[in-house]
Amino acid sequence: MSELPKTFDPAEIESRWYGHWEKNGLFAPERPGADPWTLVNPPPNVTGSLHIGHALDNTLQDILVRHARLKGKDARWVVGTDHAGIATQMVVERQLNAQQQKRTDFTREEFVAKVWQWKEESGGEITGQLRRLGCSMDWANERFTMDEGFSKAVLKVFVDLHQRGLLYRDKRLVNWDPGLGTAISDLEVETQEVRGGFWHFRYPLADGVTLPDGSDHIVVATTRPETMLADMAVAVNPADPRYASVIGTFIDQPITGRRLRIVGDEHADPELGSGAVKITPGHDFNDFEVGRRAGIEARDMLNMFDGKANVVQTADGLVPDEYLGLHRFRRDGIDGARERVVLRMREAGFLVAHVDKDGAEHDAEPRTVQTPFGDRSNVVIEPWLTDQWYVDAATLAKPAIEAVRSGRTQIVPKSWEKTYYNWMENIQPWCVSRQLWWGHRIPAWFAEDGSIYVAETEAEAQAQAGEGVALEQDNDVLDTWFSSALWPFATMGWPDATDPTLGGRYPNDVLISGFDILFFWDARMMMQGLEFMGDVPFRKLYLHGLVRAADGSKMSKSKGNVVNPLPLIDKYGADALRFFMAAAETQGRDIRMSTAVDSNGEIVKDSRVEGYRNFATKLWNAARFCQANGIAASSTIEPPAAELAVNRWIVAETVATVQALDLALADLRFDEAANTIYQFVWSRFCDWYLELTKPVLQGEGGTAATGAAADETRAVAGWVLDQILVMLHPFMPFITEELWSKMGPRDYELIVAKWPMADARALDPSAAQEIDWLIRLVSEVRAARTELNVPPGARLPIFARDASAETTARLGRQEAALARLARVDQAKGEVPTGGAMQIVVDEATFVLPLGEVVDLEAERARLTKAIAAAEKERDGLAGRLNNPSFVERAKPEAVEKARADHAEKSAEAERLSAALARLG
């Protein structure tokens, strides 16, 4: 046994133990014949750094993998990073810009080489940070989504999907980021509220047609006047009587002179504006669908912007020259296409001015517009019609839907199933191409005649095309979600591995994921896994919530409310942060941080994380107490034999805790699991067991006790502490491993110890009843002493009235414990007259005379006054809460505080009244 220092120092312990675990291969110990258990980590971006969301996600994963390892499984946590196409290219381009260089100064091959160089020198910072969190990942087999083996899998999947008719090239609208010059996914689009306008324009009816009211025009409204240059139709609702007669007729659009057909489509809302909308299918997702329903093929839809959102000539050549080359918006003091269109429409008399409440006229009605921005470029996203590669997601989704319905994959919490089904049943084609240089280059080659040849290598494509046919490879790369969708099996050696279960590693046992990537990653892994492996990629999918700021808002860099977990680890230790994450993770709910920072953004305090640091300190001090009293590491996995009720009780409590912990972890109830072990350690073991055993362990004058009872208690206490360290290890790996090593010689480290057995034979109802009775009696006496201002050092006699034979026997057996913990001395005979506090526990009434230690009259007066004050505050708060004006008009947080204060004062009044009643 090595003596523990007085002070618990997380920093020194964490760095020492993590290095030891990794160096000795303990994150993937050799376990021939053991059942495989696998979990894959959502690969963080190679450009990333640890944020509080990562801390939550990875803590939950580490709890499960450490638990599986302790259960004797051949547990492996697959780790790796994603090449993060856009993010990584941006990092390297920014470095080049700082040197007055740009990407196009280099060939594609030269630029990609620079990215690889950056990756080797600076990429992967986050993997070091994950180590600080204590993540027991299989670093010896770390993967990267562009390493050689993974790239082979990506190419095979692309080619196979194309051969199966599930991947194709098509012209459709995409989210186009003009700042980055590439299509992006929905996940990379952030919607922001922008102060904009709603413009109304007159579109003249053609061929002398008029509306039933005699009007020779239709008024359309738009928040994007510039797209007028590519209008192809005007839509009205077929049920709108104002326009039924003109459906199928035409409009001669101002500015371009393009003839537009009026189409009937339910997309036009009769209640919104004039009920007529202009249709620009090449630059609006809703308009694209309207156009297709109207019979306009995608290849015929007009595109009016280049990749930088500058106006270009449309296919019909009708955009006037003055607009060509203009940016879509005003920029650098120069009017854009929007401003020019509004100016010309106003000059020609086609602009319908907005009249405000003061009678003043304006070009547009002010309006807050929900506007999409690229999350990295912060540029307004343009729906853009372009040729891209698409996956037939609707076909791939069908088996993935059935896999969840049949229970082959279980989604936890179950409430997310409805969202999953809704999205999968209405899924759109998946755009998988990106206009970047960094990434998996699309294995497709183009011939001059427009033919496309898809193959894993250029040689294979050339063989398809024939000799002498010049080929040029597609310049685009694949969306990073395409490659990461293969993560559960491509990380295991597929397609080279011949074992269809990849050595028992497929399907993975569980996947931990934030709900925000359910569609972008989780669902796509389901689709690809079923298509290529014939089985689901994971048996359980656990979706956790988001970590939010204290006020419930989403964390973002722009708001400045992002919590960096590393300073929290520096301040409180990784174990404390991990335990907080587990305890706060309630299925289906987001987590709110309570982190306080100073004016410089430095963390001052986080009361909840600090609370779990205190928990670690309490465990540390309990271990020091054990050492000081001759309690050492247990020599047995089975619980030691015990005669004393307190020892039989703690053994049974330990087994019950193991049972509850097993159930909570099986159900992925992390909060219940954390609370179970927390309550057992803090309350049962530290606060009660160690206190109850002091009379047995400590002889007169503080010397160590001897004898059979003391030996039994030391053996039981050592065994219980060992079980605690094993059960707590998945949550708090560092402190538990340190204590395990210091309590005595061991044959193995805690990380590869054996999980406790939940042996119901160890449960002991009689011992549980007796110690439960003792704890309730001591608690009641302590509470009453506090309420009645009994001096802490005062000893009181205690009389038992109406006690059963069992209670009388218990009083005799627990006399020493009651004397130490409640500071009472058992008395017999007649109860003295005068004031006394009375406590009822089960059938017996315990009477504790107070006349010699408390001024009873003064105490009655104090309690009466305190009760009146509490009731006055309670009633005042009740009056406010019963006032509809307050409840409806006050801020929600003020109403919530009033309710909490009312509950507190109500409880206080009841408690004080009970105390007064105890005086008799």
BELFENLIN-V383019 format. One record per residue. N is the residue number from 1. RES is the residue in one small letter. SS is DSSP state (2 for helix, 1 for strand, 0 for the rest). OMEGA is omega in radians with two decimals (* if undefined). Layout:
N;RES;SS;OMEGA
N;RES;SS;OMEGA
This chain:
1;m;0;3.10
2;s;0;-3.08
3;e;0;-3.14
4;l;0;3.03
5;p;0;3.12
6;k;0;-3.04
7;t;0;3.08
8;f;0;-3.09
9;d;0;-3.07
10;p;2;-3.01
11;a;2;-3.10
12;e;2;-3.12
13;i;2;-3.03
14;e;2;-3.10
15;s;2;-3.10
16;r;2;-3.06
17;w;2;-3.12
18;y;2;3.11
19;g;2;3.13
20;h;2;-3.13
21;w;2;-3.07
22;e;2;-3.11
23;k;2;-3.06
24;n;0;3.04
25;g;0;-3.04
26;l;2;3.07
27;f;2;3.05
28;a;2;-3.07
29;p;0;3.11
30;e;0;-3.12
31;r;0;-3.13
32;p;0;3.10
33;g;0;3.14
34;a;0;3.12
35;d;0;3.11
36;p;1;3.08
37;w;1;-3.00
38;t;1;3.05
39;l;1;3.10
40;v;1;-3.13
41;n;0;3.00
42;p;0;-2.99
43;p;0;3.11
44;p;1;3.09
45;n;1;3.14
46;v;0;3.10
47;t;0;-2.92
48;g;0;2.98
49;s;0;-3.02
50;l;0;2.99
51;h;0;-2.98
52;i;2;3.06
53;g;2;3.05
54;h;2;-3.11
55;a;2;3.10
56;l;2;-3.06
57;d;2;-3.06
58;n;2;3.04
59;t;2;-3.13
60;l;2;3.12
61;q;2;-3.09
62;d;2;3.07
63;i;2;-3.10
64;l;2;-3.07
65;v;2;3.09
66;r;2;3.09
67;h;2;3.13
68;a;2;3.12
69;r;2;3.11
70;l;2;3.10
71;k;0;3.09
72;g;0;3.13
73;k;0;2.98
74;d;1;-2.97
75;a;1;3.10
76;r;1;3.09
77;w;1;-3.07
78;v;1;-3.08
79;v;0;3.08
80;g;1;3.13
81;t;1;3.13
82;d;1;-3.09
83;h;0;2.97
84;a;0;-3.00
85;g;2;-3.07
86;i;2;-3.05
87;a;2;-3.10
88;t;2;3.11
89;q;2;3.13
90;m;2;3.14
91;v;2;-3.09
92;v;2;3.10
93;e;2;3.09
94;r;2;3.08
95;q;2;3.11
96;l;2;-3.14
97;n;2;3.13
98;a;2;3.11
99;q;0;-3.12
100;q;0;3.06
101;q;0;3.05
102;k;0;-3.05
103;r;2;-3.04
104;t;2;3.01
105;d;2;-3.06
106;f;0;2.98
107;t;0;3.12
108;r;2;-3.10
109;e;2;3.13
110;e;2;-3.13
111;f;2;3.13
112;v;2;3.09
113;a;2;3.10
114;k;2;3.11
115;v;2;3.10
116;w;2;3.11
117;q;2;3.10
118;w;2;-3.10
119;k;2;-3.12
120;e;2;-3.04
121;e;2;-2.98
122;s;0;-3.09
123;g;0;3.06
124;g;0;3.06
125;e;2;-3.06
126;i;2;-3.13
127;t;2;3.05
128;g;2;3.14
129;q;2;3.07
130;l;2;3.06
131;r;2;3.13
132;r;2;3.12
133;l;2;3.12
134;g;0;-3.07
135;c;0;-3.06
136;s;0;-3.07
137;m;0;-3.13
138;d;0;-3.05
139;w;2;-3.13
140;a;2;3.14
141;n;2;-3.12
142;e;0;-3.10
143;r;1;3.11
144;f;1;-3.02
145;t;0;3.02
146;m;0;3.04
147;d;0;-2.95
148;e;2;-3.11
149;g;2;-3.12
150;f;2;3.13
151;s;2;3.12
152;k;2;3.12
153;a;2;-3.12
154;v;2;-3.12
155;l;2;-3.13
156;k;2;-3.12
157;v;2;3.13
158;f;2;-3.09
159;v;2;-3.13
160;d;2;3.11
161;l;2;3.13
162;h;2;-3.14
163;q;2;3.14
164;r;0;3.13
165;g;0;-3.10
166;l;0;3.11
167;l;1;-3.00
168;y;1;3.09
169;r;1;-3.06
170;d;1;3.07
171;k;1;-3.13
172;r;1;3.05
173;l;1;3.06
174;v;1;2.95
175;n;1;-3.08
176;w;1;3.11
177;d;1;-3.11
178;p;0;3.11
179;g;0;-3.13
180;l;0;-3.13
181;g;0;-3.13
182;t;1;2.95
183;a;1;3.09
184;i;1;-3.13
185;s;0;3.10
186;d;2;-3.12
187;l;2;-3.10
188;e;2;3.10
189;v;1;3.08
190;e;1;3.12
191;t;1;3.14
192;q;1;3.05
193;e;1;-3.11
194;v;1;3.08
195;r;1;-3.10
196;g;1;-3.09
197;g;1;3.09
198;f;1;-3.08
199;w;1;3.10
200;h;1;-3.12
201;f;1;3.02
202;r;1;3.03
203;y;1;-3.06
204;p;1;3.05
205;l;1;-3.10
206;a;0;2.98
207;d;0;3.07
208;g;0;3.13
209;v;0;3.07
210;t;0;3.06
211;l;0;3.12
212;p;0;3.13
213;d;0;3.11
214;g;0;-3.13
215;s;0;3.12
216;d;0;-3.12
217;h;1;3.01
218;i;1;3.08
219;v;1;3.06
220;v;1;3.13
221;a;1;-3.10
222;t;1;2.99
223;t;0;-3.10
224;r;0;-3.08
225;p;2;-3.06
226;e;2;-3.11
227;t;2;3.05
228;m;2;-3.09
229;l;2;3.14
230;a;2;3.08
231;d;0;3.10
232;m;0;3.14
233;a;1;2.94
234;v;1;-3.10
235;a;1;3.02
236;v;1;3.13
237;n;0;-3.10
238;p;0;3.13
239;a;0;-3.11
240;d;0;-3.06
241;p;0;-3.12
242;r;0;-2.99
243;y;0;-3.07
244;a;2;-3.06
245;s;2;-3.07
246;v;2;3.09
247;i;0;-3.10
248;g;0;3.06
249;t;0;-2.98
250;f;1;3.04
251;i;1;3.00
252;d;1;-3.02
253;q;0;3.04
254;p;0;3.10
255;i;0;-3.10
256;t;0;-3.05
257;g;0;-3.11
258;r;0;3.11
259;r;1;-3.09
260;l;1;3.10
261;r;1;3.05
262;i;1;-3.08
263;v;1;3.05
264;g;1;-3.11
265;d;0;-3.09
266;e;0;3.05
267;h;0;3.11
268;a;0;-3.10
269;d;0;-3.13
270;p;0;-3.09
271;e;0;-3.06
272;l;0;3.13
273;g;0;-3.14
274;s;0;-3.08
275;g;0;3.11
276;a;1;-3.14
277;v;1;3.05
278;k;1;-3.05
279;i;1;3.11
280;t;0;-2.96
281;p;0;-3.13
282;g;0;-3.07
283;h;0;3.08
284;d;0;-3.06
285;f;2;3.10
286;n;2;3.14
287;d;2;3.11
288;f;2;-3.13
289;e;2;3.08
290;v;2;3.14
291;g;2;3.13
292;r;2;3.10
293;r;2;3.13
294;a;0;3.07
295;g;0;3.11
296;i;0;3.11
297;e;0;-3.12
298;a;2;-3.10
299;r;2;-3.12
300;d;2;-3.12
301;m;0;-3.03
302;l;0;3.10
303;n;0;-3.06
304;m;0;-3.12
305;f;1;2.94
306;d;0;-3.06
307;g;0;3.11
308;k;0;3.14
309;a;0;2.98
310;n;1;-3.06
311;v;1;3.03
312;v;0;-3.14
313;q;0;3.09
314;t;0;-3.06
315;a;0;-3.12
316;d;0;3.05
317;g;0;-3.03
318;l;0;3.10
319;v;0;3.14
320;p;0;-3.05
321;d;2;-3.06
322;e;2;-3.12
323;y;2;-3.04
324;l;0;-3.14
325;g;0;3.10
326;l;0;2.99
327;h;1;-3.09
328;r;0;-3.12
329;f;0;3.03
330;r;0;-3.07
331;r;1;3.13
332;d;0;3.09
333;g;0;-3.11
334;i;1;3.11
335;d;0;3.07
336;g;0;-3.13
337;a;2;3.14
338;r;2;-3.09
339;e;2;-3.11
340;r;2;3.12
341;v;2;-3.14
342;v;2;3.13
343;l;2;-3.09
344;r;2;3.12
345;m;2;3.10
346;r;2;-3.11
347;e;2;-3.10
348;a;0;3.10
349;g;0;-3.12
350;f;0;3.12
351;l;1;3.06
352;v;1;-3.06
353;a;0;3.04
354;h;1;3.14
355;v;1;-3.10
356;d;0;-3.05
357;k;0;3.11
358;d;0;3.12
359;g;0;3.13
360;a;0;-3.13
361;e;1;3.13
362;h;1;3.12
363;d;0;-3.04
364;a;1;3.01
365;e;1;3.13
366;p;1;-3.11
367;r;1;3.02
368;t;1;-3.03
369;v;1;3.03
370;q;1;-2.97
371;t;1;3.13
372;p;1;3.08
373;f;1;2.99
374;g;1;-3.04
375;d;0;3.13
376;r;0;-3.10
377;s;0;-3.03
378;n;0;3.09
379;v;0;3.12
380;v;1;-3.13
381;i;0;3.12
382;e;1;2.95
383;p;1;-2.95
384;w;1;-3.12
385;l;1;-3.07
386;t;1;3.10
387;d;1;3.14
388;q;1;3.06
389;w;1;-3.08
390;y;1;3.00
391;v;1;3.11
392;d;0;-3.06
393;a;2;-3.11
394;a;2;3.11
395;t;2;-3.13
396;l;2;-3.08
397;a;2;-3.03
398;k;2;3.11
399;p;2;3.14
400;a;2;3.07
401;i;2;-3.10
402;e;2;-3.12
403;a;2;3.10
404;v;2;3.14
405;r;2;-3.09
406;s;0;3.12
407;g;0;3.10
408;r;0;2.94
409;t;0;3.14
410;q;1;3.08
411;i;1;3.14
412;v;1;-0.01
413;p;0;-3.08
414;k;0;-3.11
415;s;0;3.14
416;w;2;-3.12
417;e;2;-3.11
418;k;2;3.12
419;t;2;3.13
420;y;2;-3.13
421;y;2;-3.09
422;n;2;-3.11
423;w;2;-3.09
424;m;2;-3.12
425;e;2;3.12
426;n;0;-3.01
427;i;0;3.12
428;q;0;3.05
429;p;0;-3.05
430;w;1;3.09
431;c;1;-3.03
432;v;0;-3.13
433;s;1;3.13
434;r;1;-3.07
435;q;0;-3.10
436;l;0;3.03
437;w;0;-3.09
438;w;0;3.14
439;g;0;3.09
440;h;0;-3.12
441;r;1;-3.05
442;i;0;-3.08
443;p;0;3.12
444;a;1;-3.11
445;w;1;-3.08
446;f;1;3.01
447;a;1;-3.09
448;e;0;-3.13
449;d;0;3.12
450;g;0;3.10
451;s;0;-3.14
452;i;1;-3.14
453;y;1;-3.10
454;v;1;-3.12
455;a;0;-3.11
456;e;0;3.13
457;t;0;3.11
458;e;2;3.14
459;a;2;3.12
460;e;2;3.10
461;a;2;3.14
462;q;2;3.11
463;a;2;3.10
464;q;2;-3.05
465;a;2;-3.08
466;g;0;-3.12
467;e;0;3.06
468;g;0;3.11
469;v;0;-3.13
470;a;0;-3.12
471;l;1;3.06
472;e;1;-3.08
473;q;1;3.06
474;d;0;-3.13
475;n;0;-3.06
476;d;0;3.02
477;v;1;-3.12
478;l;1;3.00
479;d;0;-3.12
480;t;2;3.11
481;w;2;3.12
482;f;2;-3.13
483;s;2;-3.11
484;s;2;3.08
485;a;0;-3.12
486;l;0;-2.98
487;w;2;-3.07
488;p;2;-3.14
489;f;2;3.12
490;a;2;3.09
491;t;0;-3.08
492;m;0;3.10
493;g;0;3.08
494;w;0;0.20
495;p;0;-3.09
496;d;0;-3.11
497;a;0;-3.11
498;t;0;3.11
499;d;0;-3.09
500;p;0;3.09
501;t;0;3.13
502;l;0;3.12
503;g;0;-3.13
504;g;0;-3.10
505;r;0;-3.14
506;y;0;0.00
507;p;0;2.99
508;n;1;-3.09
509;d;1;-3.08
510;v;1;3.00
511;l;1;3.05
512;i;1;-3.05
513;s;1;2.94
514;g;1;-3.11
515;f;2;-3.06
516;d;2;3.08
517;i;2;3.10
518;l;2;-3.08
519;f;2;-3.02
520;f;2;-3.09
521;w;2;-3.02
522;d;2;-3.11
523;a;2;-3.12
524;r;2;3.02
525;m;2;3.08
526;m;2;-3.10
527;m;2;-3.08
528;q;2;3.14
529;g;2;3.13
530;l;2;-3.11
531;e;2;-3.01
532;f;2;-3.14
533;m;2;-3.13
534;g;0;3.14
535;d;0;3.13
536;v;0;-3.13
537;p;0;-3.14
538;f;1;-3.10
539;r;1;3.08
540;k;1;3.05
541;l;1;-3.14
542;y;1;-3.12
543;l;1;3.12
544;h;1;-3.13
545;g;0;3.10
546;l;0;2.99
547;v;1;-3.05
548;r;1;3.07
549;a;0;-3.06
550;a;0;-3.12
551;d;0;3.11
552;g;0;-3.12
553;s;0;3.12
554;k;1;3.13
555;m;0;3.08
556;s;0;3.13
557;k;0;-3.11
558;s;0;3.11
559;k;0;-3.13
560;g;0;-3.09
561;n;0;3.12
562;v;0;3.11
563;v;0;3.07
564;n;0;-3.08
565;p;2;-3.07
566;l;2;3.05
567;p;2;3.07
568;l;2;3.08
569;i;2;3.11
570;d;2;-3.02
571;k;2;-3.00
572;y;2;-3.09
573;g;0;-3.13
574;a;2;-3.12
575;d;2;-3.11
576;a;2;3.13
577;l;2;3.14
578;r;2;-3.10
579;f;2;3.07
580;f;2;-3.12
581;m;2;-3.13
582;a;2;-3.09
583;a;2;-3.10
584;a;2;-3.06
585;e;0;3.08
586;t;0;-3.05
587;q;0;3.04
588;g;0;-3.11
589;r;0;3.03
590;d;0;-3.13
591;i;1;3.07
592;r;1;3.06
593;m;0;3.07
594;s;0;-3.04
595;t;1;3.08
596;a;1;3.13
597;v;1;3.12
598;d;0;-3.07
599;s;0;3.12
600;n;0;-3.13
601;g;0;3.14
602;e;0;-3.12
603;i;1;3.08
604;v;1;-3.06
605;k;1;2.90
606;d;1;-2.97
607;s;2;-3.09
608;r;2;3.09
609;v;2;3.10
610;e;2;3.12
611;g;2;3.14
612;y;2;2.95
613;r;2;3.08
614;n;2;3.09
615;f;2;3.11
616;a;2;3.12
617;t;2;3.12
618;k;2;3.09
619;l;2;3.13
620;w;2;-3.12
621;n;2;3.07
622;a;2;3.10
623;a;2;3.09
624;r;2;3.07
625;f;2;3.13
626;c;2;3.12
627;q;2;-3.10
628;a;2;-3.11
629;n;0;3.02
630;g;0;3.13
631;i;0;-3.07
632;a;0;3.14
633;a;0;-3.13
634;s;0;3.12
635;s;0;-3.08
636;t;0;3.02
637;i;0;3.08
638;e;0;3.10
639;p;0;3.12
640;p;0;3.07
641;a;0;-3.09
642;a;0;3.08
643;e;0;-3.11
644;l;0;-3.12
645;a;2;-3.09
646;v;2;3.13
647;n;2;3.07
648;r;2;3.12
649;w;2;-3.06
650;i;2;3.05
651;v;2;3.12
652;a;2;3.10
653;e;2;3.12
654;t;2;-3.13
655;v;2;3.11
656;a;2;3.11
657;t;2;3.09
658;v;2;3.14
659;q;2;-3.12
660;a;2;-3.14
661;l;2;3.11
662;d;2;-3.14
663;l;2;-3.11
664;a;2;-3.13
665;l;2;3.09
666;a;2;3.14
667;d;0;-3.11
668;l;0;3.04
669;r;0;-3.04
670;f;2;-3.14
671;d;2;3.12
672;e;2;3.12
673;a;2;-3.13
674;a;2;-3.12
675;n;2;3.13
676;t;2;-3.10
677;i;2;3.11
678;y;2;-3.11
679;q;2;-3.14
680;f;2;-3.10
681;v;2;-3.01
682;w;2;-3.01
683;s;2;-3.03
684;r;2;-3.03
685;f;2;-3.03
686;c;2;-3.01
687;d;2;-3.06
688;w;2;-3.03
689;y;2;-3.10
690;l;2;3.10
691;e;2;-3.12
692;l;2;-3.10
693;t;2;-3.14
694;k;2;3.10
695;p;2;3.14
696;v;2;-3.03
697;l;2;-3.01
698;q;1;3.13
699;g;0;3.14
700;e;2;3.09
701;g;2;3.09
702;g;2;3.12
703;t;0;-3.13
704;a;1;-3.12
705;a;0;3.09
706;t;0;3.09
707;g;0;-3.05
708;a;2;-3.12
709;a;2;3.13
710;a;2;3.14
711;d;2;3.11
712;e;2;-3.09
713;t;2;3.11
714;r;2;3.14
715;a;2;-3.13
716;v;2;-3.12
717;a;2;3.10
718;g;2;3.12
719;w;2;-3.13
720;v;2;3.13
721;l;2;3.08
722;d;2;3.13
723;q;2;3.10
724;i;2;-3.10
725;l;2;3.12
726;v;2;-3.11
727;m;2;-3.09
728;l;2;-3.04
729;h;2;3.14
730;p;0;-3.11
731;f;0;-3.07
732;m;0;-2.98
733;p;2;-3.00
734;f;2;-3.12
735;i;2;-3.12
736;t;2;3.11
737;e;2;3.12
738;e;2;-3.14
739;l;2;3.09
740;w;2;-3.09
741;s;2;-3.03
742;k;2;-3.08
743;m;0;3.10
744;g;0;-3.11
745;p;0;-3.14
746;r;0;3.06
747;d;0;-3.09
748;y;0;3.09
749;e;0;-3.13
750;l;2;-3.07
751;i;2;3.12
752;v;2;3.08
753;a;0;-3.13
754;k;0;3.11
755;w;0;-3.12
756;p;0;3.09
757;m;0;3.12
758;a;0;-3.05
759;d;0;-3.08
760;a;2;3.14
761;r;2;-3.13
762;a;2;3.12
763;l;0;-3.02
764;d;0;-3.06
765;p;2;-3.08
766;s;2;3.11
767;a;2;3.13
768;a;2;-3.13
769;q;2;-3.10
770;e;2;-3.10
771;i;2;3.04
772;d;2;3.08
773;w;2;-3.13
774;l;2;-3.13
775;i;2;3.13
776;r;2;3.14
777;l;2;3.13
778;v;2;-3.12
779;s;2;3.14
780;e;2;3.13
781;v;2;3.14
782;r;2;-3.12
783;a;2;-3.13
784;a;2;3.11
785;r;2;-3.14
786;t;2;-3.10
787;e;2;-3.05
788;l;0;3.06
789;n;0;3.04
790;v;0;3.12
791;p;0;-3.07
792;p;0;-3.07
793;g;0;-3.06
794;a;0;3.05
795;r;0;-3.08
796;l;1;2.98
797;p;1;3.12
798;i;1;3.12
799;f;1;3.09
800;a;1;3.12
801;r;1;3.12
802;d;0;-3.12
803;a;0;3.08
804;s;0;3.11
805;a;2;3.13
806;e;2;3.13
807;t;2;3.12
808;t;2;3.11
809;a;2;3.11
810;r;2;3.12
811;l;2;3.11
812;g;2;-3.11
813;r;2;-3.04
814;q;0;-3.09
815;e;2;-3.11
816;a;2;-3.13
817;a;2;3.13
818;l;2;3.14
819;a;2;-3.11
820;r;2;-2.97
821;l;2;-3.09
822;a;0;-3.11
823;r;0;3.08
824;v;1;3.10
825;d;1;-3.09
826;q;1;-3.12
827;a;0;3.14
828;k;0;3.12
829;g;0;-3.10
830;e;0;3.10
831;v;0;-3.14
832;p;0;3.08
833;t;0;-3.14
834;g;0;-3.07
835;g;0;3.10
836;a;1;3.02
837;m;1;-3.08
838;q;1;-3.09
839;i;1;3.12
840;v;1;3.03
841;v;1;-3.04
842;d;0;-3.05
843;e;0;-2.98
844;a;1;3.00
845;t;1;-3.13
846;f;1;-3.06
847;v;1;-3.13
848;l;1;3.13
849;p;1;-3.05
850;l;0;-2.99
851;g;0;-3.06
852;e;0;-3.05
853;v;0;-3.09
854;v;0;3.00
855;d;0;-2.98
856;l;2;-3.12
857;e;2;3.13
858;a;2;-3.13
859;e;2;3.09
860;r;2;3.14
861;a;2;3.14
862;r;2;-3.12
863;l;2;3.14
864;t;2;3.13
865;k;2;-3.13
866;a;2;3.12
867;i;2;-3.13
868;a;2;3.14
869;a;2;-3.14
870;a;2;-3.14
871;e;2;3.11
872;k;2;3.11
873;e;2;3.12
874;r;2;-3.09
875;d;2;3.10
876;g;2;3.12
877;l;2;3.11
878;a;2;3.11
879;g;2;3.11
880;r;2;-3.09
881;l;2;3.10
882;n;0;3.13
883;n;0;-3.10
884;p;2;-3.12
885;s;2;3.14
886;f;2;-3.07
887;v;2;-3.06
888;e;2;-3.01
889;r;2;-3.11
890;a;0;3.08
891;k;0;-3.11
892;p;2;-3.12
893;e;2;3.10
894;a;2;3.10
895;v;2;-3.14
896;e;2;3.12
897;k;2;3.12
898;a;2;3.12
899;r;2;3.13
900;a;2;3.13
901;d;2;3.12
902;h;2;3.13
903;a;2;-3.14
904;e;2;-3.11
905;k;2;3.08
906;s;2;3.14
907;a;2;3.13
908;e;2;3.12
909;a;2;3.12
910;e;2;-3.12
911;r;2;-3.13
912;l;2;3.10
913;s;2;3.10
914;a;2;3.12
915;a;2;3.12
916;l;2;-3.14
917;a;2;-3.13
918;r;2;-3.11
919;l;0;3.10
920;g;0;*
